[in-house]
Amino acid sequence: MPFQPARRAGSIRIENVGQVFKTSTQSVEALSDVSLEIKPGRFVVLVGPSGCGKSTLLMMLAGLRKQTSGTILINDAPIVAPDPDRVGVVFQEASLFPWLTAEENVEFPLTLRGVDKKLRRQKAQEALELVGLEGFAKRHPHELSGGMKQRVSIARGLVQDPPVLLMDEPFAALDEQTRMTMGDELLRIWAATGKTVVFVTHSLTEAVYLADEVVVMSARPGRIVDHLTVTLPRPRTYEMLSGDAFGTMRDRIWRHIRKSA
């Protein structure tokens, strides 16, 4: 049976958010006065120089870290702890359990919640089919390529069908060819599920190619210095990479990053 997403709304509102990390000897301001509204179903990419707080912001959206100031609302309710009914997370490393099969890795969040074995197996199989791995359910991580491992990780993020999917540089460790292929696969999955996606990357080409909107952040303390709507039509094609419109948007982002680095 194909994956049937619930297509619930996934709105995000970030209001005047700041983050200060304190140690016994110093305080470091990581984020300052960040405000952003993301409408349901949008694909939004965060870019900025290293250390600007992109991943920190993502972890706060996931409920894995508490902001020092400001408010984060997902579907009009605060996110104060991990909430898989609202938010799924895909990290840079696939972080699969080596002793579990692909299917069992995808099932794992459902196992923790006590979901019936038959139902969680069905949902895992549907999620693996969605990411193009229906023939690899019984394989262990060492039997999978890097791209396949990340597909398993994406399937695990989708299996509980959250309306929001957060992705922290999920393709950074992949070679360029695999990375481009995975980008197209992600766009296919996004179109099929209607999720709201927030995606962190250092690649400006990847940002423009994937996004509806690109949010550009300054060097620490991270602030939003540009919010660019990508006007390229969908579906995206490789031919767009050499077009004037693509180059203009990528150059605009780069000027902000170079200025603030």
N, C-alpha and C positions, 0 to 999 in steps of 0.2 A: 504494500500500500504506500503511495507517495506521501511525503511529508505534508501535513495540512496545518500551516501556521494559523494561530488565532487572529493575527493581524490586529491586535489591540494597539491603541494609540501609545506612542512613546515620546511624550514631550519632556523637554529638559529646560529648566530655568536656573541659571547661575547668577546670583545677585551679590555684588560687592564682596567677592570671596578673597580672603587673604590667608596666607600660610606662613608661619614663623616657626622655624626649628630652633629649639633652645638646648644648649648643653650647659655644663657647669661653668664654662668659661666664656661663652659667646652666644649670640642670637643671630640667625641667618634668615633673612626675609626671602622666601622662595617665590611667593606670589603676592601681588598687590592689586586690590580693587578690580578683580576680574568679574565682568558681567557678560552674560551671553544667553540668548534664547535660541533653542533648537526645536523646530517644529517636527511633528511626527513624520516618520518615514524618510527623513533627510539623511544624506550621507555627508558628514562633516569631518574634515581633516584638520588636525592641529599640527602646525609646523613652527619651528623657531630654533635658535641656536642651542647647542648642548647646555644643559643645566638651567634652562629657562622655566622649568616647572610643568612641562607638558604631561609627563608621566605622573607627577604628583597630583595634577588636576584630575587625571583619569582615575587614579586610585581613590580620590575623594568622591568622584561620581559613582564608583563601585561600592562605596561604603566601607572601604578598607582603611581609610585614613580620615580623621576628623579635621575639618578646616579650623583655623584659628579664629576667623571672623567671616561674616556673611552667611548666605543661605544657599543650599542646593536642593532643588525640588525636582523629582521625577514623577511624572503624572500627578503633579500638584501636591505631592506629599514629600516631606523631608526624607533624605536618605542618610540614615545615621549608623547603619550596619549593612553587611552584605544581604541582599534581598534578591534571590534568584528568580522570584516571580516577576521582578521588574527589570533586572539587569543581569546580563551574561558578560563574561570577561574572557578574552583570548590574549595570552601574554606572548612576549617575544620568543621565549622557549616553549616548545610544545608541552614539556613537563608531564609526559605520560609515565604511568607506572609500568616498568619493563616486564613485570611478571603477569600483567594482564593483557588480553587480546585487545585489538582496536575496539571491538564491540563492548568489551567489559570496561575499557577506559571511558567510553562515551556514557555507559550506564552509571558510572560511579556516582555522580551527583544525585541520581535518582535512588541509588542504593542507600546513600546517607539519609535520604528523606523517608526511607521505608516503603518505597513504591513496590507494588507487587511485581514479582520476577517476570511474569509473562508480559505485563504491560511495559516494564522498563526495557525488556528485550525488543519489543515491538517498536518503541520509540527510538531506541538506539539504531535499529536497522533502518528506520525511516530517515534518521538524521544522516547516517552513513551514505544512504542512497542519494540524499540531497547534495552531499559534497563530492559525489562521484566515486565512492569507495565501496559500493555494494558487494564487490567480489573479494574484499579484503577484511571482512569482519573478524575472521579467525586468526589473522596474522598478529604477531607480536611486534612491538616497536622496532626491534632490531631487523625485522624483515621488511621494513618500510623505508622509502626514501624520505629526504627532508621535507619535500612538498607534501607527501602523503601524511607524514606525522602532523603537519600543520592543519591538514584537512581534518584529521581526527580531532585535533584541538578545537577547531571551529565547530565540528559536529557536537562536541561536548558542551561548547558554549551555547549551542542552539537547542539542545535536547529538552530543556525545561521550557522552551518557547517564551523567553522574556521579550518584551517589546523593544528593549534597548540592548545593543551589543557594543561593548567597548573593546577596542583592539589596540594593544600597545606594541607598535613596531613588529607585527606578526611575521613579516617576510624579510626582516633585516638579515637573517643568517643564511638566506637562500641565494643561489647564483642568479645572475640577471635574467637569464631565460626563464628559469623556474619562477622567479619573482613576477615577471610579466604575465606568465600563464596563471599564476595564483591570483593576480589582480583581476583578470578577466573572470576567473571562477568566482571570486568574491562578489563581483558585480552581478553575476548570474544568480547567486544565492540571495543577495540583497533584493534583487528584482522579484524573486520568487516568494520571499517571505514578508516583504514590507517592513522590515525592522528599521529602527532608527540606529544608525551606525556612527560612532565617534572613533576616529582612527588616528593614531599618532604615527608620524613618520619623519625621517630626516630627508627623504627624497622629494625634491620639488616636482620632478616629473611624475612620480607616483601620486603625489598630492593632487595635481591638476587633472591627471588622467582619471582618478577615481571619484573625485568629490563633486557634490552639488555646491558646497561652500568650503572655502579654505580660511581658517582662522590663524593669523600670524601673530606670534608672541615675541616679545622683546627679551633681551638678556635679563638675567636675574637682577631685581625681582621681576618675575614674569608679568607682563601686562599685555593686553590685546592691542596691537598697533595697526592691524588691518583686518578687515572681514570681507573677503572677496567672493562674489557669486560667480561660479564657473558657468559660462554661457554655452559651452560646447554641447551639441545635441547628443542624445543617447539613442542607440547604443554607441559607446565609445569605440573607436577603431585606431589601429596603430598609425594609420595615415595622418591622423590628427596631430601626432607628435611633431611633425615637421611643418605644421601650418603656422601662419603668422599669429593667429589668435592664441594658440597654445603657447608660443614663445613669448608673447606679450604678457600673458598672465604669469608665466614662470619667472620672467624677468622682474615683474613688479614685486613678487614675493621675495626674490633674491635681494633686491635693493633694500628692503626692510631688514632682512636678516643681516646683511653686510653692514648696514648702518649701526645696528644695535650690538653686533658681536664685539 
